[in-house]
Amino acid sequence: MQEPLKLDIIISFPDHGFHLRFDPWSQRLRLIEIFDIKRLQMRYATSLIGGSSTLATFVAVYALFGPTFPGVYDKERSVYMLFYPGLSFAFPIPAQYADCCQDREAELPLEFPDGTTPVTCRVSIYDGSADKKVGVGSLFDKAIAPSLPVGSLYIEEVHAKLGEELHFTVGSQHIPFGASPQDVWTELGRPCGIHQKQVDQMVIHSASDPRPRSTLCGDYFYNYYTRGLDILFDGQTHKIKKFIMHTNYPGHADFNSYIKCNFIILGSDFAGTSAEVHSYKNKITPNTKWEQVKEILGDCGRAAIQTQGSTSNPFGSTFVYGYQNIAFEVMKNGYISTVTMFQS
């Protein structure tokens, strides 16, 4: 995917006739789109509609959901849209009956002059609290994900100070380099997973490391999948040595293993407060493309290529670029997939 922030993330269930559409930035569900009503039977209160046995006709929909305001006729698509809070139905209108739907205040097209009634071709389910009408055509993109509750940790802003610490803005936790596992448990709670680092793949590039080679593979990770974060501890000192933050973009081997980490990377020259972070011009976020990173940090030379083979990763290789205190894993489309912070 060349531009993952411009298109919805879609999970499709063609055998069941519906899509789930997720906002590309927040990666939260914004719209359920039922495109084959015969494949999916819906329940409202104690009544059923749709599926192979119960046609979702205009008459049936209106009888089940009750009175509502006149809908909107999309002349270009020959579709009449009927709206309820958080729910809309689209009905195809034959060309010979289009005149019946031109006037918004006209009677609802419950029945055509020949006695037939239109059958739903599409149902949209969305958050109705914003009082927006969502349907087809120009109304399609109006569905937005509902507001998060106060204090939600989802897409929490994480301020990452190079060479120093992570600051979690919702709970005001500070996790510095050198913190212990006990410190991390106290601040962030129990990790989602813990696993031993099997091999340090960068050892071969660290000939100057004075430690015996036997000590370089005892490191272990705390995995906070719901925060998009891995924390690497030194196996000998049991102190934090790396933070790994994940953007969870489609097209990466780890997609959907982590929730997106909404980091803001701040250079060592940043001396402001949390309130001043957004005015800092050299910040790097999950939205920052690689060319912009180079403008901020300068060119770092050639990249190391990371690949797992087509069997493990059908999306192809990624490129790892290193700077002092930070490394970026970049996908072929120029978007950052992971950021690794360490102390040089």
CORNOR-V383659 format. One record per residue. N is the residue number from 0. RES is the residue in one small letter. SS is DSSP state (2 for helix, 1 for strand, 0 for the rest). OMEGA is omega in whole degrees, 0 to 359 (* if undefined). D_FIRST is the distance of its C-alpha to the first C-alpha in Angstrom with 2 decimals. Layout:
((N & RES & SS & OMEGA & D_FIRST) (N & RES & SS & OMEGA & D_FIRST))
This chain:
((0 & m & 0 & 185 & 0.00) (1 & q & 0 & 182 & 3.81) (2 & e & 0 & 186 & 5.75) (3 & p & 0 & 180 & 5.81) (4 & l & 0 & 183 & 9.49) (5 & k & 0 & 184 & 9.88) (6 & l & 0 & 176 & 9.07) (7 & d & 0 & 166 & 10.97) (8 & i & 1 & 186 & 10.20) (9 & i & 1 & 169 & 12.20) (10 & i & 1 & 187 & 14.52) (11 & s & 1 & 176 & 16.38) (12 & f & 1 & 186 & 19.95) (13 & p & 0 & 179 & 20.96) (14 & d & 0 & 180 & 24.25) (15 & h & 0 & 172 & 25.20) (16 & g & 0 & 178 & 23.92) (17 & f & 1 & 175 & 21.76) (18 & h & 1 & 165 & 18.36) (19 & l & 1 & 182 & 17.77) (20 & r & 1 & 182 & 15.70) (21 & f & 1 & 176 & 14.92) (22 & d & 0 & 186 & 14.83) (23 & p & 0 & 181 & 11.62) (24 & w & 0 & 182 & 14.02) (25 & s & 0 & 182 & 16.80) (26 & q & 0 & 177 & 14.97) (27 & r & 0 & 182 & 18.18) (28 & l & 1 & 179 & 19.02) (29 & r & 1 & 186 & 19.81) (30 & l & 1 & 169 & 20.50) (31 & i & 1 & 187 & 21.74) (32 & e & 1 & 179 & 21.64) (33 & i & 1 & 187 & 24.14) (34 & f & 0 & 177 & 23.76) (35 & d & 0 & 188 & 26.36) (36 & i & 2 & 182 & 29.42) (37 & k & 2 & 183 & 31.43) (38 & r & 2 & 186 & 29.27) (39 & l & 0 & 177 & 29.55) (40 & q & 1 & 183 & 32.85) (41 & m & 1 & 179 & 32.87) (42 & r & 1 & 173 & 35.68) (43 & y & 1 & 187 & 37.13) (44 & a & 0 & 181 & 40.14) (45 & t & 0 & 185 & 42.15) (46 & s & 1 & 178 & 41.04) (47 & l & 1 & 176 & 38.46) (48 & i & 1 & 183 & 36.60) (49 & g & 1 & 184 & 34.22) (50 & g & 0 & 183 & 33.79) (51 & s & 0 & 186 & 35.78) (52 & s & 0 & 185 & 39.13) (53 & t & 1 & 181 & 38.88) (54 & l & 0 & 178 & 37.61) (55 & a & 0 & 180 & 35.86) (56 & t & 1 & 177 & 38.00) (57 & f & 2 & 180 & 38.63) (58 & v & 2 & 181 & 42.08) (59 & a & 2 & 179 & 40.87) (60 & v & 2 & 183 & 38.21) (61 & y & 2 & 179 & 40.78) (62 & a & 2 & 183 & 43.42) (63 & l & 2 & 186 & 41.25) (64 & f & 2 & 175 & 39.63) (65 & g & 0 & 184 & 42.52) (66 & p & 0 & 174 & 43.07) (67 & t & 0 & 181 & 40.45) (68 & f & 0 & 176 & 40.18) (69 & p & 0 & 182 & 39.58) (70 & g & 0 & 183 & 35.97) (71 & v & 1 & 178 & 33.99) (72 & y & 1 & 176 & 33.97) (73 & d & 1 & 185 & 30.94) (74 & k & 0 & 183 & 32.78) (75 & e & 0 & 182 & 29.80) (76 & r & 0 & 182 & 28.54) (77 & s & 0 & 183 & 32.07) (78 & v & 1 & 175 & 31.16) (79 & y & 1 & 183 & 33.35) (80 & m & 1 & 180 & 31.81) (81 & l & 1 & 189 & 34.03) (82 & f & 1 & 168 & 33.28) (83 & y & 1 & 179 & 34.46) (84 & p & 0 & 179 & 33.47) (85 & g & 0 & 187 & 29.97) (86 & l & 1 & 175 & 30.04) (87 & s & 1 & 179 & 29.87) (88 & f & 1 & 177 & 30.74) (89 & a & 1 & 182 & 29.95) (90 & f & 1 & 176 & 32.68) (91 & p & 1 & 181 & 32.63) (92 & i & 0 & 177 & 35.74) (93 & p & 0 & 185 & 37.43) (94 & a & 2 & 184 & 38.16) (95 & q & 2 & 180 & 41.89) (96 & y & 2 & 183 & 41.65) (97 & a & 2 & 182 & 39.26) (98 & d & 2 & 180 & 42.27) (99 & c & 2 & 187 & 42.87) (100 & c & 2 & 185 & 39.70) (101 & q & 0 & 182 & 39.87) (102 & d & 0 & 182 & 41.91) (103 & r & 0 & 182 & 40.08) (104 & e & 0 & 180 & 43.43) (105 & a & 0 & 178 & 44.43) (106 & e & 0 & 178 & 45.02) (107 & l & 0 & 182 & 42.11) (108 & p & 0 & 179 & 41.41) (109 & l & 0 & 180 & 42.73) (110 & e & 0 & 174 & 44.31) (111 & f & 0 & 180 & 44.39) (112 & p & 0 & 180 & 47.80) (113 & d & 0 & 177 & 47.88) (114 & g & 0 & 178 & 47.74) (115 & t & 0 & 179 & 44.20) (116 & t & 0 & 181 & 41.59) (117 & p & 0 & 180 & 37.84) (118 & v & 1 & 182 & 35.53) (119 & t & 1 & 176 & 32.36) (120 & c & 1 & 181 & 29.17) (121 & r & 1 & 176 & 26.75) (122 & v & 1 & 177 & 27.24) (123 & s & 1 & 178 & 25.27) (124 & i & 1 & 188 & 26.07) (125 & y & 0 & 178 & 25.31) (126 & d & 0 & 184 & 27.11) (127 & g & 0 & 184 & 30.27) (128 & s & 0 & 181 & 31.62) (129 & a & 0 & 178 & 30.10) (130 & d & 0 & 177 & 32.12) (131 & k & 0 & 177 & 29.31) (132 & k & 0 & 183 & 29.22) (133 & v & 0 & 180 & 25.93) (134 & g & 0 & 179 & 25.68) (135 & v & 0 & 178 & 24.06) (136 & g & 2 & 183 & 23.39) (137 & s & 2 & 180 & 23.86) (138 & l & 2 & 188 & 24.64) (139 & f & 2 & 187 & 21.38) (140 & d & 2 & 183 & 19.66) (141 & k & 2 & 179 & 22.85) (142 & a & 0 & 177 & 22.32) (143 & i & 0 & 178 & 21.84) (144 & a & 0 & 180 & 22.13) (145 & p & 0 & 179 & 25.78) (146 & s & 0 & 176 & 27.19) (147 & l & 0 & 177 & 27.36) (148 & p & 0 & 179 & 30.94) (149 & v & 0 & 179 & 32.80) (150 & g & 0 & 180 & 32.39) (151 & s & 0 & 179 & 29.16) (152 & l & 0 & 181 & 27.43) (153 & y & 0 & 183 & 23.96) (154 & i & 0 & 176 & 21.78) (155 & e & 0 & 177 & 25.02) (156 & e & 1 & 178 & 25.03) (157 & v & 1 & 180 & 25.77) (158 & h & 1 & 184 & 27.44) (159 & a & 1 & 180 & 27.16) (160 & k & 1 & 186 & 30.02) (161 & l & 0 & 177 & 29.62) (162 & g & 0 & 186 & 32.22) (163 & e & 0 & 191 & 33.71) (164 & e & 1 & 166 & 32.18) (165 & l & 1 & 177 & 29.74) (166 & h & 1 & 179 & 31.00) (167 & f & 1 & 195 & 29.88) (168 & t & 0 & 182 & 30.70) (169 & v & 0 & 181 & 31.41) (170 & g & 0 & 179 & 33.95) (171 & s & 0 & 178 & 34.90) (172 & q & 1 & 175 & 34.62) (173 & h & 1 & 179 & 34.72) (174 & i & 1 & 181 & 33.73) (175 & p & 1 & 168 & 34.89) (176 & f & 0 & 181 & 34.60) (177 & g & 0 & 178 & 37.59) (178 & a & 0 & 182 & 37.61) (179 & s & 1 & 174 & 38.81) (180 & p & 2 & 179 & 37.35) (181 & q & 2 & 178 & 40.02) (182 & d & 2 & 183 & 38.85) (183 & v & 2 & 177 & 35.27) (184 & w & 2 & 181 & 36.55) (185 & t & 2 & 185 & 38.77) (186 & e & 2 & 187 & 36.07) (187 & l & 2 & 183 & 32.97) (188 & g & 0 & 182 & 34.66) (189 & r & 0 & 178 & 34.22) (190 & p & 0 & 178 & 30.98) (191 & c & 0 & 180 & 28.83) (192 & g & 1 & 175 & 29.30) (193 & i & 1 & 176 & 31.20) (194 & h & 1 & 182 & 30.69) (195 & q & 1 & 174 & 32.28) (196 & k & 0 & 188 & 30.45) (197 & q & 0 & 182 & 31.24) (198 & v & 0 & 177 & 31.07) (199 & d & 0 & 186 & 30.37) (200 & q & 0 & 181 & 28.14) (201 & m & 0 & 181 & 28.96) (202 & v & 2 & 183 & 32.73) (203 & i & 2 & 178 & 33.01) (204 & h & 2 & 186 & 31.94) (205 & s & 0 & 183 & 34.59) (206 & a & 0 & 182 & 37.87) (207 & s & 0 & 181 & 39.60) (208 & d & 0 & 186 & 39.05) (209 & p & 0 & 185 & 42.68) (210 & r & 0 & 174 & 42.07) (211 & p & 0 & 184 & 43.01) (212 & r & 2 & 181 & 40.12) (213 & s & 2 & 182 & 41.11) (214 & t & 2 & 188 & 40.14) (215 & l & 0 & 182 & 36.55) (216 & c & 0 & 180 & 35.18) (217 & g & 0 & 181 & 36.72) (218 & d & 0 & 181 & 34.10) (219 & y & 1 & 183 & 32.49) (220 & f & 1 & 159 & 29.63) (221 & y & 1 & 181 & 29.81) (222 & n & 1 & 174 & 26.57) (223 & y & 1 & 185 & 25.97) (224 & y & 2 & 182 & 22.92) (225 & t & 2 & 175 & 23.63) (226 & r & 2 & 182 & 23.53) (227 & g & 0 & 191 & 20.50) (228 & l & 1 & 167 & 23.12) (229 & d & 1 & 177 & 24.89) (230 & i & 1 & 181 & 28.28) (231 & l & 1 & 178 & 29.87) (232 & f & 1 & 174 & 33.67) (233 & d & 0 & 184 & 35.99) (234 & g & 0 & 180 & 37.83) (235 & q & 0 & 184 & 41.13) (236 & t & 0 & 183 & 41.31) (237 & h & 0 & 176 & 39.11) (238 & k & 1 & 180 & 37.66) (239 & i & 1 & 175 & 34.06) (240 & k & 1 & 179 & 32.67) (241 & k & 1 & 167 & 28.89) (242 & f & 1 & 177 & 26.45) (243 & i & 1 & 183 & 22.83) (244 & m & 1 & 187 & 20.48) (245 & h & 1 & 178 & 17.10) (246 & t & 0 & 179 & 14.27) (247 & n & 0 & 177 & 12.83) (248 & y & 0 & 172 & 9.13) (249 & p & 0 & 180 & 7.04) (250 & g & 0 & 176 & 6.37) (251 & h & 0 & 184 & 9.89) (252 & a & 0 & 182 & 13.10) (253 & d & 0 & 183 & 14.77) (254 & f & 0 & 178 & 12.43) (255 & n & 0 & 171 & 15.01) (256 & s & 0 & 181 & 17.88) (257 & y & 0 & 165 & 18.38) (258 & i & 0 & 182 & 18.52) (259 & k & 0 & 174 & 16.88) (260 & c & 0 & 183 & 19.48) (261 & n & 1 & 185 & 20.11) (262 & f & 1 & 168 & 21.70) (263 & i & 1 & 183 & 23.34) (264 & i & 1 & 183 & 24.40) (265 & l & 1 & 179 & 27.74) (266 & g & 0 & 180 & 29.49) (267 & s & 0 & 179 & 32.97) (268 & d & 0 & 181 & 34.38) (269 & f & 0 & 182 & 33.49) (270 & a & 0 & 183 & 36.78) (271 & g & 0 & 178 & 36.21) (272 & t & 0 & 178 & 36.11) (273 & s & 2 & 180 & 33.29) (274 & a & 2 & 183 & 33.96) (275 & e & 2 & 184 & 33.33) (276 & v & 2 & 186 & 29.93) (277 & h & 2 & 177 & 27.99) (278 & s & 2 & 179 & 30.12) (279 & y & 0 & 191 & 29.47) (280 & k & 0 & 184 & 27.65) (281 & n & 0 & 179 & 26.36) (282 & k & 0 & 178 & 24.50) (283 & i & 1 & 183 & 21.09) (284 & t & 1 & 176 & 18.91) (285 & p & 0 & 180 & 15.52) (286 & n & 0 & 185 & 14.43) (287 & t & 0 & 178 & 15.83) (288 & k & 1 & 187 & 13.79) (289 & w & 2 & 179 & 15.38) (290 & e & 2 & 177 & 17.29) (291 & q & 2 & 177 & 18.87) (292 & v & 2 & 180 & 19.85) (293 & k & 2 & 176 & 21.66) (294 & e & 2 & 182 & 23.44) (295 & i & 2 & 187 & 24.70) (296 & l & 2 & 184 & 25.64) (297 & g & 0 & 181 & 26.17) (298 & d & 0 & 182 & 25.07) (299 & c & 0 & 179 & 25.38) (300 & g & 0 & 185 & 25.42) (301 & r & 0 & 179 & 23.68) (302 & a & 0 & 167 & 21.10) (303 & a & 1 & 182 & 21.78) (304 & i & 1 & 179 & 19.31) (305 & q & 1 & 180 & 18.50) (306 & t & 0 & 179 & 17.81) (307 & q & 0 & 183 & 18.93) (308 & g & 2 & 186 & 18.85) (309 & s & 2 & 180 & 16.84) (310 & t & 2 & 181 & 19.08) (311 & s & 2 & 184 & 18.33) (312 & n & 0 & 182 & 14.70) (313 & p & 0 & 185 & 12.79) (314 & f & 0 & 177 & 9.68) (315 & g & 0 & 186 & 12.03) (316 & s & 0 & 173 & 13.97) (317 & t & 1 & 185 & 13.68) (318 & f & 1 & 182 & 16.19) (319 & v & 1 & 180 & 18.98) (320 & y & 1 & 184 & 20.92) (321 & g & 1 & 172 & 24.26) (322 & y & 1 & 174 & 26.55) (323 & q & 0 & 176 & 29.76) (324 & n & 0 & 183 & 29.22) (325 & i & 1 & 175 & 25.41) (326 & a & 1 & 181 & 22.55) (327 & f & 1 & 169 & 18.80) (328 & e & 1 & 189 & 16.23) (329 & v & 1 & 178 & 13.27) (330 & m & 0 & 183 & 9.92) (331 & k & 0 & 179 & 9.28) (332 & n & 0 & 177 & 7.22) (333 & g & 0 & 179 & 10.49) (334 & y & 1 & 181 & 10.10) (335 & i & 1 & 176 & 12.91) (336 & s & 1 & 175 & 12.74) (337 & t & 1 & 174 & 16.54) (338 & v & 1 & 178 & 19.60) (339 & t & 1 & 177 & 22.92) (340 & m & 1 & 180 & 26.13) (341 & f & 1 & 176 & 29.45) (342 & q & 0 & 182 & 32.82) (343 & s & 0 & * & 33.52))
